[in-house]
Amino acid sequence: MKIRFGARTDVGLARQFNEDSYLVDEELGLFVVADGMGGAHGGEIASRMACDEIHRHIEANYDTVRRFAAGKSSLSVKDVSELLVAAVQQGCSAIYKRAREEKELSGMGTTVVVLLVAGEHLFMAHVGDSRIYLLRSGQIHQLTRDHSLVEELKRLGKISTQEEVKSKYRNAITRAVGIYETVQADTLEMMPLTDDRFLLCTDGLHSTTGEQDLLRLLSNPNPDDSADDLVRHANSKGGQDNITCLMLDVQETEPQRAELTQRKLNTLKSVPLFRYLNFEELLKVVSAVEEKKFSAGEVVFREEDEGDALYILLAGEVEVSRKDTIITKLVSGDHFGELSLIDRFPRSATVKALESCLCLVMNRQKFYELIREYSALSVKLLWCLARVCSVRLRDTTGELELARSLVARVRLPATHDVPFEDDDRQG
């Protein structure tokens, strides 16, 4: 993957000190933005320590990233995500320890957003209300969700106007690095496309800049010039906070992997179970599925096998049969086996590949991990799954009613008044 970047940090118009920090290591593919808080320069120290400690941990354990990127080991996406979480945790512990040792720094902490390049993959982690955005094909996507009181109140429907957000709750965050000895970091992994632009920024920028402004300001093809535009815009809105933005442009990706990435997203959008997910949630689903190939004639699963996974066809055609009777054929974009995500009943049919097939497979354990970790996502998934079950039940009920009516029409009367039987007896 080939990338370029641009970055700016600015004290703003109202603050005496800049408590934001950022770090770029092109060789490691590591990019960090942090927004500190705390008196007596505590915020400035905390944000700088977070950047340095995360960098130190990734550098010391970079062999994990290297081996994953090479694809020559058993390392998985989960291993690299855990490395990123451990790096944030190291920063958290170091900041917490120093704050306890130096009383004038008591209570210092920082937000953090991290992006790590590993081969054709991007790994992200975040704590607090600094954000990561993606600009793709003229659309802006917020990839992180703030750990803030505002976000919680919005989710609960307790905030109705932008004025309430700005006046009452703007600076209250629910998670920060270094306030406590440990912290929970959210992670996300994705495979980018050529011409994707990522923006890492502190709330001094995004609190003054709506999505339409971001689209306009990010349109400058030069990332350094675009970063300058963003800082100028935030200051034109009052510059009430420190402003930091870090831009990454994906200039080149491996074509086949990029095409497959787009196909995964497009296919998942067409599956009823994922129809109402936003872009960020779809990326979480993509991270939870694995690719599996089946050759022509290979059985995907058999009738009476214990079901444990949902299958989504990305390419190819399969045949569905029950008791050696062909029921239907499925093609690219179709899916099967979703009910096994919630029960362990045996499969009701056999599925066999008619040609070389590529499937996305989500097993029950991955599904449970998704709904446990992401509450909003879990509500959508379980609601959609209930709808799928409802449709299946209605269809089955309709088929049973039709079958009953047909049986009633052809049922013979219970009588012995049958001419040919009488003739037979007389003979």
Helices and strands as residue ranges (DSSP letters): E 2-10, E 20-25, E 30-37, H 42-60, H 62-70, H 77-101, G 103-105, E 109-118, E 121-127, E 131-136, E 139-142, H 149-155, H 162-164, I 165-169, E 186-190, E 197-201, H 203-206, H 211-217, H 223-236, E 243-252, H 255-270, G 272-274, H 279-288, E 290-294, E 299-301, E 309-315, E 317-322, E 325-331, E 335-336, G 338-341, E 350-353, E 357-363, H 364-373, H 375-410, H 419-426
